[in-house]
Amino acid sequence: MSEVIDNDSINSKASGHLGLQVHVGPPMKVAYRNIQLKNP
C-alpha cells in the first residue's frame, strides 16, 4: 500500500494520466481495486 500527498501547489497537476508500475521479476498476477484520487 502507498499513500502519496503532493503538497507542491506550484508544480502539481490537477489532470493527466496515472501510471501504475510493476517491477521486473517472476511471472505474477497484479490486481488493483478501490483506487481513489482526491483533490484536497
C-alpha positions as CSV (number, residue, x, y, z in Angstrom):
1,M,0.0,0.0,0.0
2,S,1.2,3.5,-0.8
3,E,-0.2,6.9,0.1
4,V,1.2,9.9,-1.6
5,I,0.3,13.5,-0.7
6,D,1.6,16.1,-3.2
7,N,1.9,19.4,-1.3
8,D,3.7,21.2,-4.2
9,S,0.9,23.6,-5.2
10,I,3.1,25.2,-7.9
11,N,4.1,22.0,-9.8
12,S,1.3,19.6,-9.0
13,K,-1.2,18.7,-11.7
14,A,-5.0,18.5,-11.4
15,S,-5.4,16.4,-14.5
16,G,-3.5,14.0,-16.7
17,H,-2.5,10.3,-16.7
18,L,-2.0,8.0,-13.8
19,G,0.7,5.2,-14.2
20,L,0.8,2.1,-12.1
21,Q,4.2,0.3,-12.1
22,V,5.1,-3.4,-11.7
23,H,8.8,-4.2,-11.4
24,V,10.6,-6.9,-13.2
25,G,10.5,-10.3,-11.6
26,P,8.9,-13.8,-11.8
27,P,5.5,-14.1,-13.5
28,M,2.8,-12.7,-11.3
29,K,-0.8,-11.6,-11.3
30,V,-1.4,-7.9,-10.4
31,A,-4.8,-6.6,-9.5
32,Y,-5.9,-3.1,-8.5
33,R,-9.1,-2.1,-6.8
34,N,-10.6,0.8,-4.9
35,I,-8.1,3.4,-6.3
36,Q,-9.1,6.8,-5.1
37,L,-7.7,10.2,-6.3
38,K,-8.7,13.1,-4.0
39,N,-8.1,16.8,-4.6
40,P,-7.8,18.4,-1.1
